[in-house]
Amino acid sequence: MRGALVIIIGSSGVGKSTLARALQEALLPEQWLHFSVDTLFDCLPPSVVERVNRHNEHQVVDAKALVSGAHACVRSLLERGHRVIFDAVVVSDAGAQRLLTAFGEFDPLVVELTCSWDVIRARTLARGDRTLDEAAQGFAAGGGHLRATHVFDTTDTPPGTLAERLVGLMRGSEPAR
């Protein structure tokens, strides 16, 4: 099996965290940790999280520091022998370069998720923890910043199906399409 790091990229609402959890289950008995910038973001005081998620007040957090901290945490886990699934929104070439700089030496498997806007819109409204404006900005700015090993469309495919297919690709038992 390739490396100990899977990076799942895509815009908000595309299904990164959902796929990460399904992939963790599909990879059992191997234990893979799921980590994202949201892992640290959710450590902030609830009032700050609320201001960012519900009111798009992104200036109340140091996003670069959170991203850098998440990268440092994941690097530390990898250096200690853990397997990690890291999900990230990459909205710029500079962000892609920071991700590659942080993890390039670990030979990550990069999986990009895409999805129709209508489905992302419905998922965002159902979640209720982010604004539609934030999802729209991520949808417009995401994609094309980082070369992915595999690209999956989550519009009509359940996460469990994608996870099983990805495990097959990781283990070399399913040909790439």
C-alpha positions, 0 to 999 in steps of 0.5 A: 500500500502506498504511503501513510498519508491520504489528502482529500481536497475539494470545496466546502460541502463536496464530501471530504470529511464524509469520505474520510470517515468512510475510508477509515472504516473501509481500511480497517483493521488498519487504523487511520486518523482523520484530521483537517484544519477544522480539527483545530478550528473547532478548538476555538471558542464557540462564539468565534466559530459561530462568527466565522461559520454563520456570519462569514467573519473570517477576519476574527481568526488567523487562518494561516496560523490554523493551517500551519498548525494543522500541517504541523500536527499531521506531520508530527503524527506521521513522524510518529508512525500514524497513518493520516487522512487529511482533508483540506480546502485548497483555494489558491496556488499558494495554499497548494504550495504550502500543502506540498511543502508540508507533506511532499516528503511523505509521498501523499495520495492526493484525492480531489472531490468534485460535485455539482453546485446544486448538490453542494447547495443542498448539503450546505443548507442541510448542514446548517453550520456554514453559509451558502456564501462561503460554500459558493466562494469555495466552489468558485475558487476551488479546483485546479490548484493541486494535481490529484492522483485521483478525482472523484465526483460525489454528486451521485456516488455514495461515500462508501462506494467511493471509499471502497473504490479508493481502497482498491486503488490504494491496494492496487486491486482496482484499475484507475478509470 
